[in-house]
């Protein structure tokens, strides 16, 4: 158990906003492309209204572009990142700490900054956490992941060590990816964006570069046994899957299987279940088009040797973080996927059957840009609003 530190406080405010899920007032709207789905369940699942009333409580406010959150064990509070480069502790009663000292310097430009945070699998014994961030280096910046030790009083981190560094460096400050997930075996999956530019996006297909990839590393940064390209000439041995665009959501289902959600271009956001060594197509194929109009890559959505998404959105949801629901609160949603949405905003809930999406619901749309979502042990969940005056909100049933 960590003792609660002496904190410079931002007072907790319990702004309670009863909201009704209102999927019946939402429609998908016109598509940007006319590519037919590869199978019926691949897009535009039936929109439903679960009729669940939601209560929204503000746990903390005054955060600048909060990006990722980790729930501490035993009800001890939360760690939250701010994209500008600050890591904060939020106590169980909502007191927001001063910035935690010792966090590495970040490139807080464009979409870069301090991004995700998770607890190491042995956090209770070691106090080790892992953050992802835009690391400034010669030639621009890279997506990086670093492990570090959190002090008992939550005021500082030490022993900061990079365990993954994207290569090569990029001059572009977009599409870092940057979710990190602790896998069932205690290793890490890290998502790495392809940095957006026409010159660099093609690197998502290159196995000698960690652009547009899911990588698997140990807590020491080594390739995980069983990674598909170990020993392959010209391939980086930490790569798990490739051909991704900008994965900003990643989570494990109840069986420990990794799922991801990634930003497409104009149309074509994707839900995937990345498997070892498989190619997910970007930028050769896509269900979207360029922001300016016109085709992506081959101009097709299907190609031999490239995987199809489990589900795609057109128009997009602009996904942030994702999680699988479990717990007594909202128990009817157990096993469903919750995905943060930046545009049009709020939260997207997907119901699955046999690995396919069978229902979709749009929740909390009044919140605007939501960057991350994290389910609590009791089934309630936390969301982060992506604003200059961002908030950490707790969502419970309004009974």
SULTALIN-V530101 format. One record per residue. RES is the residue in one letter. PHI is phi in degrees with one decimal (999 if undefined). OMEGA is omega in radians with two decimals (999 if undefined). D_CENTER is the distance of its C-alpha to the mean C-alpha in whole Angstrom. Layout:
# SULTALIN-V530101
RES PHI OMEGA D_CENTER
RES PHI OMEGA D_CENTER
This chain:
# SULTALIN-V530101
X 999 3.12 28
X -87.9 3.03 27
X -66.1 3.11 30
X -73.7 -3.10 28
X -77.3 2.93 29
X -80.5 -2.95 31
X -121.6 2.87 29
X -78.5 -2.85 29
X -100.5 2.79 28
X -112.4 -2.97 27
X -59.9 3.08 28
X -71.1 3.03 26
X -123.1 3.13 27
X -100.5 3.06 26
X -81.1 -3.04 26
X -104.2 -3.07 26
X -123.3 3.10 26
X -64.9 -3.13 26
X -127.3 3.04 25
X -100.9 2.99 25
X -61.3 -2.97 23
X -130.9 -3.12 25
X -63.4 -3.09 23
X -64.9 3.13 27
X -93.1 -3.10 27
X -110.7 3.00 24
X -131.0 -3.04 25
X -66.3 -3.11 23
X 82.5 -3.06 25
X -68.7 3.10 26
X -80.6 3.05 25
X -87.3 3.12 24
X -125.2 -3.14 26
X -117.1 3.08 28
X -63.1 3.09 27
X -72.2 3.06 27
X -63.7 3.14 25
X -72.8 3.07 26
X -154.1 -2.94 26
X -59.0 -3.05 26
X -85.9 -2.99 23
X -79.3 -3.14 21
X -156.8 3.03 21
X 50.2 3.01 22
X -60.7 3.11 22
X -54.1 3.07 25
X -79.2 -3.10 23
X -125.6 3.03 24
X -123.0 -3.10 25
X -73.5 3.11 25
X 71.3 -3.11 27
X -86.3 3.07 25
X -84.8 -3.06 26
X -114.1 3.04 23
X -105.5 -3.09 24
X -113.1 3.09 21
X -117.8 3.11 22
X -84.5 3.07 21
X -80.0 3.13 21
X -155.0 3.13 20
X -137.3 3.13 21
X 78.2 3.10 22
X -93.8 -3.10 18
X -96.1 3.13 18
X 51.9 3.07 14
X -60.1 -2.98 12
X -123.0 -3.10 9
X -139.4 -3.12 8
X -140.8 3.06 10
X -128.1 3.13 12
X -88.7 3.12 15
X -76.4 -3.11 18
X -70.2 3.00 21
X 59.2 3.07 24
X 67.2 -3.06 23
X -84.5 3.10 23
X 116.9 -3.00 20
X -144.6 2.89 17
X -107.4 -3.13 15
X -137.1 3.10 13
X -97.0 2.92 13
X -115.1 -3.02 14
X -60.0 -3.13 14
X -67.9 3.06 17
X 121.5 -3.11 17
X -108.4 2.97 18
X -110.6 -3.08 17
X -125.5 2.99 18
X -109.0 3.03 20
X -113.5 -3.11 20
X -73.5 -3.14 23
X -57.0 3.12 24
X -97.6 2.94 26
X 88.4 3.11 23
X -82.6 -3.09 25
X -94.8 -3.08 23
X -78.2 2.84 24
X -61.5 3.06 25
X -54.8 3.11 22
X -72.8 -3.05 22
X -76.7 3.00 24
X 95.7 3.12 24
X -67.1 -3.12 20
X -64.2 3.08 21
X -64.0 3.13 21
X -123.3 2.98 18
X -94.3 -3.09 19
X -91.0 3.12 18
X -131.0 3.14 19
X 56.6 3.10 17
X -95.8 -3.09 14
X -87.9 3.10 14
X 148.8 3.01 14
X -83.7 -2.90 13
X -117.2 -2.99 9
X -91.2 3.07 8
X -149.0 3.04 10
X -138.5 3.04 11
X -90.9 3.03 15
X -63.4 -3.12 17
X -60.6 3.12 19
X -106.3 -3.08 22
X -54.3 -3.10 21
X -59.5 3.14 24
X -96.9 -2.96 26
X -112.7 -3.03 25
X 63.7 -3.12 23
X -82.4 3.02 20
X -124.9 3.09 17
X -127.3 3.05 14
X -119.6 2.94 13
X -114.3 -3.03 11
X -162.6 3.00 13
X -83.8 -3.06 15
X -94.3 3.09 18
X -75.4 3.08 21
X -140.1 3.09 24
X -58.8 -3.12 27
X 97.5 3.11 26
X 136.2 -3.10 23
X -154.6 3.12 20
X -140.3 2.89 17
X -75.9 -3.14 14
X -134.5 3.02 15
X -125.9 -3.12 14
X -132.5 2.99 17
X -99.6 -3.08 18
X -161.7 -3.11 20
X -104.9 3.13 23
X -87.1 3.12 22
X -66.6 -3.12 26
X -59.5 -3.12 27
X -90.6 3.07 27
X 64.1 -3.05 24
X -97.6 -3.03 25
X -156.1 2.96 25
X -119.3 -3.14 23
X -141.6 3.11 25
X 53.9 -3.10 25
X -75.2 -3.09 22
X -137.7 3.04 22
X -67.9 3.09 20
X -115.0 3.00 19
X -152.1 3.07 17
X -137.6 3.11 18
X -58.3 3.05 17
X -141.5 -0.07 21
X -82.7 3.06 22
X -66.7 -3.13 22
X -125.5 3.02 21
X -82.1 -3.04 23
X -95.8 -3.08 20
X -101.0 3.13 18
X -133.0 2.88 15
X 51.1 3.12 12
X -84.3 -3.02 11
X 69.8 2.80 8
X 93.5 2.91 7
X -80.8 3.07 5
X -129.7 -3.08 8
X -130.7 3.01 9
X -82.4 -3.10 13
X -81.8 -3.10 15
X -58.0 -3.14 18
X -87.4 3.11 20
X 90.1 3.05 19
X -85.2 -3.02 17
X -119.9 2.87 14
X -106.1 -3.12 12
X -126.0 3.12 10
X -97.7 -3.03 9
X -130.0 -3.12 11
X -75.8 -3.08 12
X -106.4 2.87 15
X 72.1 2.79 16
X 85.3 -2.98 17
X -67.3 3.11 21
X -57.6 -3.13 24
X -66.3 -3.00 25
X -93.2 -3.04 22
X -60.9 3.13 20
X -65.1 3.11 22
X -64.8 3.09 21
X -60.8 3.11 18
X -93.5 -3.04 22
X -96.1 -3.11 23
X -84.4 3.05 23
X -98.2 3.11 24
X -138.1 3.14 21
X -101.3 3.00 18
X -98.4 3.06 16
X 62.5 -3.04 14
X -129.9 2.73 14
X -104.6 3.09 12
X -113.2 3.05 14
X -122.4 3.14 16
X -133.5 2.99 18
X -76.5 3.08 20
X -66.0 3.04 19
X -99.7 3.08 22
X 91.2 3.12 20
X -83.6 3.03 22
X -64.4 3.14 22
X -80.6 3.05 21
X -53.8 -3.10 25
X 97.5 3.00 24
X -57.8 -2.90 22
X -73.5 -3.04 23
X -110.3 3.07 25
X -61.7 3.12 26
X 84.9 3.13 30
X -86.2 -3.12 29
X -59.3 3.08 31
X 79.1 -3.13 29
X -116.7 3.10 26
X -82.5 -2.94 23
X -77.6 3.10 23
X -86.8 -3.07 20
X -70.9 3.06 18
X -104.4 3.10 17
X -141.7 -3.04 17
X -145.7 -3.09 17
X 77.0 3.10 17
X -100.8 3.11 14
X -98.1 -3.07 13
X -146.4 -3.12 10
X -78.7 3.08 7
X -113.9 3.06 4
X -132.3 3.11 3
X -155.1 -3.09 5
X -161.8 3.08 8
X -100.6 3.02 12
X -83.2 -3.05 14
X -63.5 3.12 18
X -90.3 -3.14 19
X 83.9 3.12 17
X -84.5 -3.14 16
X -81.2 2.99 12
X -120.9 3.11 10
X -137.1 3.02 8
X -133.5 -3.03 8
X -131.0 3.06 9
X -69.5 2.90 11
X -90.1 3.02 14
X -80.7 3.08 17
X -82.5 -2.92 19
X 90.1 3.01 19
X 91.5 2.90 17
X -58.5 -2.99 13
X -129.4 2.88 13
X -103.5 -3.11 12
X -130.4 3.04 13
X -124.9 -2.95 14
X -61.5 3.13 14
X -117.1 -3.00 18
X -57.8 2.99 20
X 78.5 -3.05 21
X -88.6 -3.06 20
X -107.7 -3.06 20
X -96.4 2.78 18
X 97.7 -3.06 20
X -70.6 -0.04 18
X -99.7 -3.13 20
X -76.9 3.13 23
X -126.3 3.12 22
X -167.9 2.99 20
X -86.6 3.11 21
X -113.6 3.10 20
X -138.1 3.10 23
X -62.8 3.10 23
X -59.4 3.13 22
X -86.3 -3.01 26
X 92.1 -3.14 27
X 97.3 -2.98 28
X -76.6 2.98 27
X -97.7 2.98 24
X 53.1 -3.11 25
X -74.2 -3.06 28
X 79.5 -3.14 28
X -122.2 3.10 27
X -108.6 -3.09 24
X -136.4 3.05 26
X -151.9 3.11 27
X -61.6 3.13 28
X 83.3 3.13 26
X -123.6 -3.01 23
X -79.5 3.01 21
X -92.7 3.05 20
X -67.3 3.00 17
X -61.4 -3.06 17
X -158.1 3.01 17
X -139.1 3.13 16
X -117.4 2.99 17
X -153.6 0.07 19
X -65.3 -3.02 19
X -78.4 2.94 16
X -106.9 -3.08 13
X 50.1 -2.94 11
X -72.0 2.91 8
X -103.8 -3.13 5
X -73.8 3.13 3
X -142.7 3.07 6
X -156.7 3.00 9
X -100.6 -3.10 12
X -79.1 2.98 15
X -155.5 3.09 18
X 124.4 -3.06 21
X -70.3 3.09 24
X -65.7 -3.06 23
X 55.3 -3.04 22
X -59.1 3.10 23
X -66.0 -3.14 24
X -94.2 -3.09 20
X -57.5 -3.07 19
X 89.8 3.11 18
X -78.8 3.08 16
X -95.4 2.99 12
X -110.3 -3.08 11
X -127.3 3.03 9
X -68.2 3.14 8
X -122.7 3.06 11
X -88.9 -3.14 12
X -153.9 0.32 15
X -82.8 3.08 17
X 108.0 -3.14 15
X 84.2 -3.04 15
X -133.3 3.07 13
X -110.0 3.07 13
X -112.5 3.12 15
X -117.9 2.99 16
X -97.2 -3.08 19
X -115.6 2.93 19
X -138.9 3.13 23
X 52.8 3.06 23
X 78.3 3.13 20
X -119.1 3.13 20
X -81.7 -3.11 19
X -116.4 3.10 22
X -149.0 3.06 21
X -135.1 3.09 19
X -135.7 3.08 19
X -107.8 -3.04 18
X -124.2 2.95 18
X 55.9 -3.07 18
X -66.4 3.11 19
X -68.4 -3.11 21
X -76.2 -3.06 18
X 72.8 -3.02 17
X -66.9 3.06 14
X -113.1 -3.02 11
X -94.3 -3.08 8
X -149.5 3.12 7
X -143.4 -3.08 9
X -142.7 -3.13 10
X -78.5 3.12 13
X -92.0 -3.09 16
X -56.3 -3.11 19
X -87.7 3.14 21
X 97.3 2.97 19
X -66.8 -3.14 19
X -144.1 -3.11 15
X -108.8 3.00 14
X -127.3 3.08 12
X -111.6 3.07 12
X -92.1 -3.03 14
X -91.7 -3.13 13
X -142.1 3.05 17
X -62.2 3.02 19
X -112.3 -3.03 20
X -78.1 -3.07 17
X -129.7 2.93 17
X -109.0 -3.01 16
X -116.3 3.06 17
X -106.2 -3.07 18
X -112.5 3.12 19
X -130.2 3.06 22
X -64.6 3.08 24
X -91.8 -3.05 27
X -97.7 999 30
